[in-house]
Amino acid sequence: ELGLEMVDEAGLTLRQLMRQARKRIDAGGSVIRVSVETFFEFITHSTNVFRLLLRESSGTSQAFRTAAAREIKHFVDELAEYIAKKNHYSQYVSYQAEGMVTIVFTAGSNALDMTKAEQDLLKERVILQLRMLAKGADFASHKEKMMRK
C-alpha cells in the first residue's frame, strides 16, 4: 500500500509541476521549451521519485504497473486537453500527447545518468523532436480538415 501511494504521489507531483509550467507558458514562453525544462528540473530535483515511476511502470507487480500506467495516462490526458484547448480539437490530439510523453519520459530515463552538459544537449534534441511531432500533428489535422471539404 505504501508503494502504491508513493507511485500516486510521484505522478501527482509531476502533474502539479507541469501545471505550474503551463502558467509560466501563459505568461509568455515557448510551450515546448518551458515544458521540457520543467520536466528536466523535476528529474534533477526528484530523481528518486522519477526512478520510482519508471521502475514501477515495468516492474514485476501488476498492481504497481497498473498504478504507474494510470499516472502516466493522467499525464497524457492533461497534455491532450491542453493541446486541444490551444490548437482546437483534432482526432490526433491524444496521439500527439502520447507521443510527446513517450519521448520525454524516455529522454528523462536516459538523462538520469548524464552529466549536466549531456543533459543540456539531450534537452535541445527533445525540444526539436517535440516540435517536429507538433508540426506533424498540425499537418495531419490540416489535411484531415481539407479532406472533409
N, CA, C and O atoms as a GROMACS GRO file, in nm:
protein
  596
    1GLU      N    1   0.082  -0.120   0.000
    1GLU     CA    2   0.000   0.000   0.000
    1GLU      C    3   0.086   0.126   0.000
    1GLU      O    4   0.056   0.223  -0.069
    2LEU      N    5   0.194   0.123   0.079
    2LEU     CA    6   0.283   0.239   0.083
    2LEU      C    7   0.345   0.263  -0.055
    2LEU      O    8   0.354   0.377  -0.101
    3GLY      N    9   0.388   0.156  -0.120
    3GLY     CA   10   0.448   0.168  -0.253
    3GLY      C   11   0.351   0.226  -0.354
    3GLY      O   12   0.389   0.310  -0.436
    4LEU      N   13   0.226   0.181  -0.350
    4LEU     CA   14   0.125   0.233  -0.442
    4LEU      C   15   0.098   0.381  -0.415
    4LEU      O   16   0.078   0.459  -0.508
    5GLU      N   17   0.098   0.417  -0.289
    5GLU     CA   18   0.079   0.559  -0.253
    5GLU      C   19   0.196   0.642  -0.305
    5GLU      O   20   0.178   0.755  -0.350
    6MET      N   21   0.316   0.586  -0.300
    6MET     CA   22   0.434   0.659  -0.350
    6MET      C   23   0.425   0.680  -0.502
    6MET      O   24   0.463   0.785  -0.552
    7VAL      N   25   0.375   0.580  -0.574
    7VAL     CA   26   0.357   0.594  -0.719
    7VAL      C   27   0.255   0.704  -0.747
    7VAL      O   28   0.276   0.788  -0.835
    8ASP      N   29   0.145   0.703  -0.673
    8ASP     CA   30   0.042   0.806  -0.690
    8ASP      C   31   0.100   0.945  -0.662
    8ASP      O   32   0.073   1.040  -0.737
    9GLU      N   33   0.178   0.957  -0.556
    9GLU     CA   34   0.240   1.085  -0.521
    9GLU      C   35   0.339   1.131  -0.627
    9GLU      O   36   0.347   1.250  -0.658
   10ALA      N   37   0.413   1.037  -0.684
   10ALA     CA   38   0.509   1.071  -0.790
   10ALA      C   39   0.436   1.131  -0.910
   10ALA      O   40   0.477   1.234  -0.963
   11GLY      N   41   0.328   1.066  -0.951
   11GLY     CA   42   0.250   1.117  -1.064
   11GLY      C   43   0.188   1.251  -1.034
   11GLY      O   44   0.188   1.341  -1.118
   12LEU      N   45   0.135   1.266  -0.914
   12LEU     CA   46   0.072   1.392  -0.875
   12LEU      C   47   0.175   1.505  -0.872
   12LEU      O   48   0.147   1.616  -0.919
   13THR      N   49   0.292   1.479  -0.817
   13THR     CA   50   0.398   1.579  -0.812
   13THR      C   51   0.436   1.626  -0.951
   13THR      O   52   0.450   1.746  -0.976
   14LEU      N   53   0.452   1.532  -1.042
   14LEU     CA   54   0.490   1.567  -1.179
   14LEU      C   55   0.378   1.646  -1.247
   14LEU      O   56   0.406   1.745  -1.315
   15ARG      N   57   0.255   1.605  -1.231
   15ARG     CA   58   0.143   1.678  -1.294
   15ARG      C   59   0.132   1.820  -1.237
   15ARG      O   60   0.103   1.913  -1.312
   16GLN      N   61   0.154   1.836  -1.108
   16GLN     CA   62   0.147   1.970  -1.048
   16GLN      C   63   0.257   2.060  -1.104
   16GLN      O   64   0.233   2.177  -1.132
   17LEU      N   65   0.377   2.005  -1.121
   17LEU     CA   66   0.486   2.083  -1.180
   17LEU      C   67   0.452   2.126  -1.322
   17LEU      O   68   0.480   2.239  -1.362
   18MET      N   69   0.392   2.036  -1.399
   18MET     CA   70   0.359   2.070  -1.536
   18MET      C   71   0.245   2.172  -1.542
   18MET      O   72   0.241   2.254  -1.633
   19ARG      N   73   0.156   2.169  -1.446
   19ARG     CA   74   0.051   2.273  -1.440
   19ARG      C   75   0.115   2.408  -1.412
   19ARG      O   76   0.076   2.509  -1.470
   20GLN      N   77   0.215   2.410  -1.324
   20GLN     CA   78   0.287   2.535  -1.296
   20GLN      C   79   0.360   2.582  -1.422
   20GLN      O   80   0.366   2.702  -1.449
   21ALA      N   81   0.414   2.488  -1.498
   21ALA     CA   82   0.482   2.524  -1.623
   21ALA      C   83   0.384   2.589  -1.719
   21ALA      O   84   0.419   2.685  -1.787
   22ARG      N   85   0.263   2.537  -1.727
   22ARG     CA   86   0.163   2.595  -1.816
   22ARG      C   87   0.128   2.737  -1.776
   22ARG      O   88   0.096   2.820  -1.862
   23LYS      N   89   0.133   2.766  -1.648
   23LYS     CA   90   0.110   2.904  -1.603
   23LYS      C   91   0.224   2.993  -1.651
   23LYS      O   92   0.200   3.107  -1.692
   24ARG      N   93   0.348   2.942  -1.646
   24ARG     CA   94   0.462   3.018  -1.696
   24ARG      C   95   0.449   3.039  -1.847
   24ARG      O   96   0.486   3.144  -1.899
   25ILE      N   97   0.396   2.940  -1.916
   25ILE     CA   98   0.376   2.950  -2.060
   25ILE      C   99   0.272   3.057  -2.091
   25ILE      O  100   0.291   3.139  -2.180
   26ASP      N  101   0.164   3.056  -2.016
   26ASP     CA  102   0.058   3.155  -2.037
   26ASP      C  103   0.109   3.297  -2.014
   26ASP      O  104   0.056   3.392  -2.071
   27ALA      N  105   0.211   3.310  -1.931
   27ALA     CA  106   0.272   3.440  -1.905
   27ALA      C  107   0.367   3.480  -2.018
   27ALA      O  108   0.421   3.591  -2.018
   28GLY      N  109   0.388   3.391  -2.112
   28GLY     CA  110   0.473   3.421  -2.227
   28GLY      C  111   0.596   3.334  -2.229
   28GLY      O  112   0.693   3.361  -2.157
   29GLY      N  113   0.594   3.233  -2.309
   29GLY     CA  114   0.709   3.142  -2.320
   29GLY      C  115   0.675   3.031  -2.416
   29GLY      O  116   0.558   3.004  -2.443
   30SER      N  117   0.775   2.967  -2.468
   30SER     CA  118   0.757   2.856  -2.560
   30SER      C  119   0.698   2.737  -2.484
   30SER      O  120   0.753   2.691  -2.384
   31VAL      N  121   0.586   2.688  -2.533
   31VAL     CA  122   0.518   2.576  -2.468
   31VAL      C  123   0.613   2.458  -2.452
   31VAL      O  124   0.627   2.402  -2.343
   32ILE      N  125   0.676   2.421  -2.560
   32ILE     CA  126   0.761   2.302  -2.557
   32ILE      C  127   0.886   2.326  -2.473
   32ILE      O  128   0.921   2.241  -2.390
   33ARG      N  129   0.953   2.438  -2.492
   33ARG     CA  130   1.076   2.464  -2.416
   33ARG      C  131   1.050   2.469  -2.266
   33ARG      O  132   1.121   2.405  -2.189
   34VAL      N  133   0.948   2.543  -2.224
   34VAL     CA  134   0.918   2.555  -2.081
   34VAL      C  135   0.880   2.418  -2.024
   34VAL      O  136   0.921   2.384  -1.914
   35SER      N  137   0.802   2.341  -2.099
   35SER     CA  138   0.761   2.208  -2.051
   35SER      C  139   0.880   2.116  -2.035
   35SER      O  140   0.892   2.045  -1.935
   36VAL      N  141   0.969   2.114  -2.133
   36VAL     CA  142   1.087   2.027  -2.126
   36VAL      C  143   1.179   2.071  -2.013
   36VAL      O  144   1.230   1.988  -1.937
   37GLU      N  145   1.202   2.201  -2.000
   37GLU     CA  146   1.287   2.249  -1.891
   37GLU      C  147   1.227   2.214  -1.755
   37GLU      O  148   1.299   2.176  -1.663
   38THR      N  149   1.096   2.227  -1.743
   38THR     CA  150   1.030   2.192  -1.616
   38THR      C  151   1.045   2.044  -1.587
   38THR      O  152   1.072   2.005  -1.474
   39PHE      N  153   1.028   1.961  -1.688
   39PHE     CA  154   1.042   1.817  -1.670
   39PHE      C  155   1.184   1.781  -1.628
   39PHE      O  156   1.203   1.699  -1.539
   40PHE      N  157   1.282   1.842  -1.693
   40PHE     CA  158   1.421   1.813  -1.657
   40PHE      C  159   1.455   1.864  -1.516
   40PHE      O  160   1.535   1.802  -1.446
   41GLU      N  161   1.394   1.974  -1.476
   41GLU     CA  162   1.411   2.021  -1.338
   41GLU      C  163   1.356   1.916  -1.241
   41GLU      O  164   1.415   1.888  -1.137
   42PHE      N  165   1.241   1.860  -1.276
   42PHE     CA  166   1.179   1.757  -1.193
   42PHE      C  167   1.272   1.636  -1.178
   42PHE      O  168   1.294   1.589  -1.066
   43ILE      N  169   1.326   1.587  -1.290
   43ILE     CA  170   1.411   1.468  -1.277
   43ILE      C  171   1.543   1.498  -1.208
   43ILE      O  172   1.604   1.409  -1.150
   44THR      N  173   1.587   1.624  -1.214
   44THR     CA  174   1.710   1.662  -1.145
   44THR      C  175   1.688   1.674  -0.994
   44THR      O  176   1.770   1.629  -0.915
   45HIS      N  177   1.576   1.734  -0.956
   45HIS     CA  178   1.549   1.758  -0.814
   45HIS      C  179   1.470   1.646  -0.746
   45HIS      O  180   1.466   1.638  -0.624
   46SER      N  181   1.408   1.560  -0.825
   46SER     CA  182   1.328   1.450  -0.770
   46SER      C  183   1.367   1.319  -0.838
   46SER      O  184   1.281   1.243  -0.883
   47THR      N  185   1.496   1.296  -0.846
   47THR     CA  186   1.548   1.179  -0.918
   47THR      C  187   1.486   1.049  -0.869
   47THR      O  188   1.443   0.967  -0.950
   48ASN      N  189   1.481   1.030  -0.738
   48ASN     CA  190   1.428   0.905  -0.685
   48ASN      C  191   1.279   0.889  -0.711
   48ASN      O  192   1.231   0.777  -0.732
   49VAL      N  193   1.206   0.998  -0.710
   49VAL     CA  194   1.062   0.993  -0.739
   49VAL      C  195   1.043   0.950  -0.884
   49VAL      O  196   0.958   0.865  -0.913
   50PHE      N  197   1.121   1.009  -0.975
   50PHE     CA  198   1.110   0.972  -1.116
   50PHE      C  199   1.154   0.828  -1.138
   50PHE      O  200   1.091   0.755  -1.214
   51ARG      N  201   1.261   0.787  -1.072
   51ARG     CA  202   1.306   0.648  -1.084
   51ARG      C  203   1.197   0.551  -1.038
   51ARG      O  204   1.177   0.446  -1.098
   52LEU      N  205   1.128   0.587  -0.932
   52LEU     CA  206   1.020   0.502  -0.882
   52LEU      C  207   0.912   0.487  -0.987
   52LEU      O  208   0.865   0.376  -1.013
   53LEU      N  209   0.872   0.597  -1.048
   53LEU     CA  210   0.768   0.593  -1.151
   53LEU      C  211   0.814   0.510  -1.270
   53LEU      O  212   0.736   0.431  -1.323
   54LEU      N  213   0.937   0.527  -1.312
   54LEU     CA  214   0.991   0.448  -1.423
   54LEU      C  215   0.999   0.300  -1.388
   54LEU      O  216   0.954   0.214  -1.464
   55ARG      N  217   1.055   0.272  -1.272
   55ARG     CA  218   1.076   0.133  -1.231
   55ARG      C  219   0.944   0.059  -1.221
   55ARG      O  220   0.931  -0.055  -1.267
   56GLU      N  221   0.846   0.124  -1.161
   56GLU     CA  222   0.720   0.054  -1.137
   56GLU      C  223   0.635   0.041  -1.264
   56GLU      O  224   0.545  -0.042  -1.268
   57SER      N  225   0.664   0.121  -1.366
   57SER     CA  226   0.588   0.107  -1.490
   57SER      C  227   0.622  -0.021  -1.564
   57SER      O  228   0.548  -0.063  -1.652
   58SER      N  229   0.735  -0.083  -1.529
   58SER     CA  230   0.771  -0.210  -1.593
   58SER      C  231   0.812  -0.315  -1.489
   58SER      O  232   0.877  -0.414  -1.523
   59GLY      N  233   0.775  -0.294  -1.364
   59GLY     CA  234   0.814  -0.384  -1.256
   59GLY      C  235   0.738  -0.516  -1.259
   59GLY      O  236   0.657  -0.542  -1.348
   60THR      N  237   0.766  -0.600  -1.161
   60THR     CA  238   0.708  -0.734  -1.157
   60THR      C  239   0.568  -0.736  -1.097
   60THR      O  240   0.494  -0.832  -1.116
   61SER      N  241   0.531  -0.632  -1.025
   61SER     CA  242   0.400  -0.629  -0.960
   61SER      C  243   0.295  -0.568  -1.054
   61SER      O  244   0.310  -0.455  -1.100
   62GLN      N  245   0.189  -0.644  -1.080
   62GLN     CA  246   0.080  -0.594  -1.164
   62GLN      C  247   0.016  -0.469  -1.104
   62GLN      O  248  -0.019  -0.376  -1.176
   63ALA      N  249   0.002  -0.467  -0.972
   63ALA     CA  250  -0.059  -0.352  -0.906
   63ALA      C  251   0.025  -0.226  -0.927
   63ALA      O  252  -0.029  -0.119  -0.952
   64PHE      N  253   0.157  -0.240  -0.917
   64PHE     CA  254   0.245  -0.125  -0.938
   64PHE      C  255   0.244  -0.081  -1.085
   64PHE      O  256   0.240   0.038  -1.114
   65ARG      N  257   0.246  -0.178  -1.177
   65ARG     CA  258   0.243  -0.143  -1.320
   65ARG      C  259   0.114  -0.068  -1.353
   65ARG      O  260   0.115   0.029  -1.428
   66THR      N  261   0.004  -0.116  -1.296
   66THR     CA  262  -0.125  -0.051  -1.321
   66THR      C  263  -0.126   0.090  -1.264
   66THR      O  264  -0.175   0.183  -1.329
   67ALA      N  265  -0.074   0.107  -1.144
   67ALA     CA  266  -0.070   0.240  -1.081
   67ALA      C  267   0.018   0.335  -1.161
   67ALA      O  268  -0.019   0.450  -1.183
   68ALA      N  269   0.135   0.288  -1.205
   68ALA     CA  270   0.225   0.372  -1.282
   68ALA      C  271   0.163   0.407  -1.417
   68ALA      O  272   0.172   0.522  -1.462
   69ALA      N  273   0.100   0.310  -1.482
   69ALA     CA  274   0.033   0.336  -1.611
   69ALA      C  275  -0.079   0.437  -1.593
   69ALA      O  276  -0.099   0.523  -1.679
   70ARG      N  277  -0.151   0.428  -1.484
   70ARG     CA  278  -0.260   0.522  -1.457
   70ARG      C  279  -0.204   0.664  -1.442
   70ARG      O  280  -0.263   0.759  -1.493
   71GLU      N  281  -0.093   0.679  -1.372
   71GLU     CA  282  -0.033   0.811  -1.352
   71GLU      C  283   0.018   0.868  -1.485
   71GLU      O  284   0.000   0.986  -1.512
   72ILE      N  285   0.079   0.784  -1.566
   72ILE     CA  286   0.127   0.831  -1.696
   72ILE      C  287   0.009   0.866  -1.786
   72ILE      O  288   0.015   0.963  -1.861
   73LYS      N  289  -0.100   0.789  -1.778
   73LYS     CA  290  -0.220   0.821  -1.856
   73LYS      C  291  -0.279   0.954  -1.813
   73LYS      O  292  -0.324   1.031  -1.898
   74HIS      N  293  -0.281   0.982  -1.684
   74HIS     CA  294  -0.328   1.113  -1.636
   74HIS      C  295  -0.244   1.224  -1.699
   74HIS      O  296  -0.296   1.327  -1.743
   75PHE      N  297  -0.115   1.202  -1.703
   75PHE     CA  298  -0.022   1.299  -1.760
   75PHE      C  299  -0.053   1.321  -1.909
   75PHE      O  300  -0.058   1.435  -1.955
   76VAL      N  301  -0.073   1.212  -1.983
   76VAL     CA  302  -0.108   1.219  -2.125
   76VAL      C  303  -0.241   1.290  -2.144
   76VAL      O  304  -0.254   1.377  -2.231
   77ASP      N  305  -0.340   1.254  -2.064
   77ASP     CA  306  -0.474   1.314  -2.077
   77ASP      C  307  -0.471   1.465  -2.051
   77ASP      O  308  -0.536   1.541  -2.123
   78GLU      N  309  -0.397   1.508  -1.950
   78GLU     CA  310  -0.387   1.652  -1.922
   78GLU      C  311  -0.318   1.726  -2.035
   78GLU      O  312  -0.357   1.836  -2.071
   79LEU      N  313  -0.215   1.665  -2.090
   79LEU     CA  314  -0.145   1.727  -2.203
   79LEU      C  315  -0.237   1.734  -2.324
   79LEU      O  316  -0.240   1.837  -2.392
   80ALA      N  317  -0.310   1.628  -2.352
   80ALA     CA  318  -0.403   1.628  -2.465
   80ALA      C  319  -0.509   1.736  -2.448
   80ALA      O  320  -0.544   1.805  -2.544
   81GLU      N  321  -0.559   1.752  -2.328
   81GLU     CA  322  -0.659   1.856  -2.301
   81GLU      C  323  -0.598   1.994  -2.326
   81GLU      O  324  -0.663   2.081  -2.385
   82TYR      N  325  -0.478   2.014  -2.282
   82TYR     CA  326  -0.410   2.143  -2.302
   82TYR      C  327  -0.388   2.170  -2.450
   82TYR      O  328  -0.415   2.281  -2.498
   83ILE      N  329  -0.342   2.070  -2.524
   83ILE     CA  330  -0.318   2.086  -2.668
   83ILE      C  331  -0.450   2.118  -2.738
   83ILE      O  332  -0.455   2.205  -2.825
   84ALA      N  333  -0.555   2.048  -2.701
   84ALA     CA  334  -0.686   2.069  -2.764
   84ALA      C  335  -0.736   2.210  -2.740
   84ALA      O  336  -0.794   2.272  -2.830
   85LYS      N  337  -0.715   2.263  -2.620
   85LYS     CA  338  -0.758   2.400  -2.590
   85LYS      C  339  -0.681   2.502  -2.671
   85LYS      O  340  -0.738   2.601  -2.717
   86LYS      N  341  -0.552   2.478  -2.689
   86LYS     CA  342  -0.467   2.573  -2.759
   86LYS      C  343  -0.478   2.562  -2.911
   86LYS      O  344  -0.469   2.663  -2.982
   87ASN      N  345  -0.497   2.442  -2.962
   87ASN     CA  346  -0.492   2.420  -3.106
   87ASN      C  347  -0.623   2.371  -3.165
   87ASN      O  348  -0.626   2.326  -3.280
   88HIS      N  349  -0.729   2.378  -3.091
   88HIS     CA  350  -0.858   2.325  -3.133
   88HIS      C  351  -0.849   2.173  -3.144
   88HIS      O  352  -0.744   2.117  -3.176
   89TYR      N  353  -0.958   2.110  -3.118
   89TYR     CA  354  -0.957   1.965  -3.112
   89TYR      C  355  -0.933   1.902  -3.248
   89TYR      O  356  -0.982   1.951  -3.350
   90SER      N  357  -0.860   1.796  -3.248
   90SER     CA  358  -0.838   1.711  -3.365
   90SER      C  359  -0.836   1.568  -3.314
   90SER      O  360  -0.807   1.543  -3.197
   91GLN      N  361  -0.867   1.477  -3.401
   91GLN     CA  362  -0.864   1.336  -3.360
   91GLN      C  363  -0.722   1.292  -3.324
   91GLN      O  364  -0.703   1.187  -3.264
   92TYR      N  365  -0.623   1.372  -3.362
   92TYR     CA  366  -0.484   1.336  -3.340
   92TYR      C  367  -0.427   1.388  -3.208
   92TYR      O  368  -0.312   1.358  -3.174
   93VAL      N  369  -0.504   1.464  -3.133
   93VAL     CA  370  -0.454   1.525  -3.009
   93VAL      C  371  -0.403   1.419  -2.911
   93VAL      O  372  -0.296   1.435  -2.854
   94SER      N  373  -0.479   1.314  -2.892
   94SER     CA  374  -0.436   1.212  -2.795
   94SER      C  375  -0.311   1.139  -2.844
   94SER      O  376  -0.225   1.103  -2.764
   95TYR      N  377  -0.300   1.118  -2.976
   95TYR     CA  378  -0.180   1.055  -3.030
   95TYR      C  379  -0.059   1.146  -3.010
   95TYR      O  380   0.049   1.100  -2.972
   96GLN      N  381  -0.079   1.273  -3.036
   96GLN     CA  382   0.030   1.371  -3.019
   96GLN      C  383   0.076   1.374  -2.874
   96GLN      O  384   0.196   1.369  -2.846
   97ALA      N  385  -0.018   1.382  -2.781
   97ALA     CA  386   0.016   1.387  -2.638
   97ALA      C  387   0.088   1.259  -2.596
   97ALA      O  388   0.187   1.266  -2.523
   98GLU      N  389   0.040   1.145  -2.640
   98GLU     CA  390   0.103   1.018  -2.604
   98GLU      C  391   0.246   1.011  -2.658
   98GLU      O  392   0.337   0.967  -2.588
   99GLY      N  393   0.266   1.055  -2.783
   99GLY     CA  394   0.399   1.055  -2.841
   99GLY      C  395   0.493   1.148  -2.767
   99GLY      O  396   0.609   1.116  -2.743
  100MET      N  397   0.441   1.265  -2.730
  100MET     CA  398   0.524   1.362  -2.658
  100MET      C  399   0.566   1.309  -2.522
  100MET      O  400   0.682   1.322  -2.482
  101VAL      N  401   0.473   1.249  -2.451
  101VAL     CA  402   0.505   1.194  -2.319
  101VAL      C  403   0.605   1.080  -2.332
  101VAL      O  404   0.697   1.068  -2.250
  102THR      N  405   0.589   0.997  -2.433
  102THR     CA  406   0.682   0.886  -2.454
  102THR      C  407   0.824   0.938  -2.479
  102THR      O  408   0.920   0.889  -2.421
  103ILE      N  409   0.835   1.039  -2.565
  103ILE     CA  410   0.966   1.097  -2.595
  103ILE      C  411   1.029   1.155  -2.468
  103ILE      O  412   1.146   1.131  -2.439
  104VAL      N  413   0.950   1.232  -2.393
  104VAL     CA  414   1.003   1.300  -2.274
  104VAL      C  415   1.041   1.200  -2.166
  104VAL      O  416   1.147   1.213  -2.104
  105PHE      N  417   0.957   1.100  -2.141
  105PHE     CA  418   0.989   1.002  -2.037
  105PHE      C  419   1.112   0.920  -2.076
  105PHE      O  420   1.195   0.890  -1.990
  106THR      N  421   1.124   0.883  -2.203
  106THR     CA  422   1.241   0.808  -2.247
  106THR      C  423   1.367   0.892  -2.230
  106THR      O  424   1.469   0.844  -2.181
  107ALA      N  425   1.358   1.018  -2.272
  107ALA     CA  426   1.473   1.108  -2.255
  107ALA      C  427   1.506   1.124  -2.107
  107ALA      O  428   1.623   1.125  -2.069
  108GLY      N  429   1.403   1.137  -2.024
  108GLY     CA  430   1.425   1.151  -1.880
  108GLY      C  431   1.498   1.032  -1.822
  108GLY      O  432   1.587   1.048  -1.738
  109SER      N  433   1.460   0.913  -1.865
  109SER     CA  434   1.528   0.794  -1.813
  109SER      C  435   1.674   0.791  -1.856
  109SER      O  436   1.761   0.747  -1.780
  110ASN      N  437   1.702   0.838  -1.978
  110ASN     CA  438   1.841   0.844  -2.026
  110ASN      C  439   1.919   0.953  -1.954
  110ASN      O  440   2.038   0.938  -1.928
  111ALA      N  441   1.853   1.063  -1.922
  111ALA     CA  442   1.920   1.178  -1.861
  111ALA      C  443   1.966   1.152  -1.718
  111ALA      O  444   2.056   1.221  -1.669
  112LEU      N  445   1.907   1.056  -1.652
  112LEU     CA  446   1.939   1.032  -1.511
  112LEU      C  447   2.088   1.009  -1.487
  112LEU      O  448   2.140   1.048  -1.383
  113ASP      N  449   2.155   0.947  -1.581
  113ASP     CA  450   2.297   0.914  -1.562
  113ASP      C  451   2.389   1.001  -1.646
  113ASP      O  452   2.506   0.967  -1.667
  114MET      N  453   2.337   1.114  -1.695
  114MET     CA  454   2.418   1.203  -1.778
  114MET      C  455   2.474   1.319  -1.697
  114MET      O  456   2.424   1.354  -1.590
  115THR      N  457   2.580   1.376  -1.752
  115THR     CA  458   2.634   1.499  -1.694
  115THR      C  459   2.540   1.614  -1.730
  115THR      O  460   2.451   1.598  -1.814
  116LYS      N  461   2.559   1.728  -1.668
  116LYS     CA  462   2.477   1.846  -1.697
  116LYS      C  463   2.491   1.885  -1.844
  116LYS      O  464   2.391   1.918  -1.909
  117ALA      N  465   2.612   1.882  -1.897
  117ALA     CA  466   2.636   1.917  -2.038
  117ALA      C  467   2.564   1.820  -2.132
  117ALA      O  468   2.504   1.861  -2.231
  118GLU      N  469   2.569   1.691  -2.100
  118GLU     CA  470   2.499   1.592  -2.182
  118GLU      C  471   2.348   1.611  -2.173
  118GLU      O  472   2.276   1.597  -2.272
  119GLN      N  473   2.299   1.644  -2.054
  119GLN     CA  474   2.156   1.670  -2.037
  119GLN      C  475   2.111   1.791  -2.119
  119GLN      O  476   2.003   1.790  -2.178
  120ASP      N  477   2.194   1.895  -2.122
  120ASP     CA  478   2.160   2.014  -2.199
  120ASP      C  479   2.147   1.981  -2.348
  120ASP      O  480   2.055   2.029  -2.415
  121LEU      N  481   2.238   1.900  -2.399
  121LEU     CA  482   2.229   1.858  -2.539
  121LEU      C  483   2.104   1.773  -2.563
  121LEU      O  484   2.035   1.790  -2.663
  122LEU      N  485   2.077   1.684  -2.470
  122LEU     CA  486   1.957   1.599  -2.481
  122LEU      C  487   1.831   1.685  -2.479
  122LEU      O  488   1.739   1.661  -2.556
  123LYS      N  489   1.827   1.783  -2.391
  123LYS     CA  490   1.712   1.874  -2.383
  123LYS      C  491   1.684   1.939  -2.517
  123LYS      O  492   1.569   1.945  -2.562
  124GLU      N  493   1.788   1.989  -2.580
  124GLU     CA  494   1.771   2.056  -2.711
  124GLU      C  495   1.720   1.958  -2.816
  124GLU      O  496   1.637   1.993  -2.899
  125ARG      N  497   1.770   1.836  -2.811
  125ARG     CA  498   1.724   1.733  -2.906
  125ARG      C  499   1.577   1.699  -2.881
  125ARG      O  500   1.500   1.683  -2.976
  126VAL      N  501   1.539   1.688  -2.756
  126VAL     CA  502   1.400   1.658  -2.721
  126VAL      C  503   1.308   1.772  -2.765
  126VAL      O  504   1.199   1.747  -2.818
  127ILE      N  505   1.350   1.895  -2.744
  127ILE     CA  506   1.271   2.010  -2.787
  127ILE      C  507   1.249   2.004  -2.938
  127ILE      O  508   1.137   2.027  -2.985
  128LEU      N  509   1.353   1.973  -3.013
  128LEU     CA  510   1.340   1.961  -3.158
  128LEU      C  511   1.246   1.847  -3.196
  128LEU      O  512   1.161   1.863  -3.284
  129GLN      N  513   1.260   1.733  -3.130
  129GLN     CA  514   1.172   1.619  -3.159
  129GLN      C  515   1.026   1.653  -3.130
  129GLN      O  516   0.937   1.617  -3.208
  130LEU      N  517   1.002   1.720  -3.020
  130LEU     CA  518   0.864   1.756  -2.986
  130LEU      C  519   0.806   1.858  -3.083
  130LEU      O  520   0.688   1.852  -3.118
  131ARG      N  521   0.889   1.950  -3.127
  131ARG     CA  522   0.842   2.048  -3.228
  131ARG      C  523   0.809   1.977  -3.358
  131ARG      O  524   0.711   2.011  -3.424
  132MET      N  525   0.891   1.880  -3.396
  132MET     CA  526   0.864   1.803  -3.517
  132MET      C  527   0.733   1.726  -3.504
  132MET      O  528   0.653   1.722  -3.597
  133LEU      N  529   0.711   1.666  -3.389
  133LEU     CA  530   0.588   1.592  -3.365
  133LEU      C  531   0.467   1.687  -3.370
  133LEU      O  532   0.364   1.652  -3.428
  134ALA      N  533   0.480   1.804  -3.310
  134ALA     CA  534   0.370   1.901  -3.312
  134ALA      C  535   0.341   1.947  -3.454
  134ALA      O  536   0.225   1.959  -3.493
  135LYS      N  537   0.444   1.974  -3.531
  135LYS     CA  538   0.425   2.016  -3.671
  135LYS      C  539   0.357   1.906  -3.751
  135LYS      O  540   0.268   1.932  -3.832
  136GLY      N  541   0.400   1.783  -3.729
  136GLY     CA  542   0.337   1.669  -3.797
  136GLY      C  543   0.190   1.654  -3.760
  136GLY      O  544   0.107   1.624  -3.846
  137ALA      N  545   0.158   1.674  -3.634
  137ALA     CA  546   0.020   1.666  -3.589
  137ALA      C  547  -0.063   1.780  -3.650
  137ALA      O  548  -0.178   1.759  -3.690
  138ASP      N  549  -0.004   1.900  -3.657
  138ASP     CA  550  -0.073   2.012  -3.721
  138ASP      C  551  -0.101   1.982  -3.868
  138ASP      O  552  -0.209   2.010  -3.918
  139PHE      N  553  -0.002   1.926  -3.936
  139PHE     CA  554  -0.018   1.892  -4.077
  139PHE      C  555  -0.128   1.788  -4.094
  139PHE      O  556  -0.214   1.802  -4.181
  140ALA      N  557  -0.127   1.683  -4.012
  140ALA     CA  558  -0.229   1.578  -4.020
  140ALA      C  559  -0.368   1.634  -3.994
  140ALA      O  560  -0.464   1.596  -4.061
  141SER      N  561  -0.378   1.723  -3.897
  141SER     CA  562  -0.507   1.785  -3.865
  141SER      C  563  -0.555   1.871  -3.981
  141SER      O  564  -0.673   1.866  -4.017
  142HIS      N  565  -0.465   1.950  -4.040
  142HIS     CA  566  -0.500   2.034  -4.153
  142HIS      C  567  -0.544   1.949  -4.272
  142HIS      O  568  -0.643   1.979  -4.339
  143LYS      N  569  -0.471   1.843  -4.297
  143LYS     CA  570  -0.505   1.753  -4.408
  143LYS      C  571  -0.642   1.689  -4.386
  143LYS      O  572  -0.721   1.674  -4.479
  144GLU      N  573  -0.669   1.652  -4.262
  144GLU     CA  574  -0.798   1.593  -4.227
  144GLU      C  575  -0.911   1.691  -4.258
  144GLU      O  576  -1.013   1.653  -4.316
  145LYS      N  577  -0.893   1.817  -4.220
  145LYS     CA  578  -0.995   1.921  -4.245
  145LYS      C  579  -1.016   1.941  -4.394
  145LYS      O  580  -1.130   1.957  -4.440
  146MET      N  581  -0.908   1.940  -4.471
  146MET     CA  582  -0.918   1.961  -4.615
  146MET      C  583  -0.992   1.844  -4.682
  146MET      O  584  -1.065   1.865  -4.779
  147MET      N  585  -0.972   1.725  -4.632
  147MET     CA  586  -1.038   1.606  -4.691
  147MET      C  587  -1.187   1.608  -4.665
  147MET      O  588  -1.264   1.553  -4.744
  148ARG      N  589  -1.230   1.670  -4.556
  148ARG     CA  590  -1.372   1.678  -4.522
  148ARG      C  591  -1.447   1.774  -4.615
  148ARG      O  592  -1.569   1.762  -4.632
  149LYS      N  593  -1.375   1.867  -4.673
  149LYS     CA  594  -1.440   1.968  -4.759
  149LYS      C  595  -1.471   1.915  -4.896
  149LYS      O  596  -1.525   1.988  -4.979
   0.00000   0.00000   0.00000
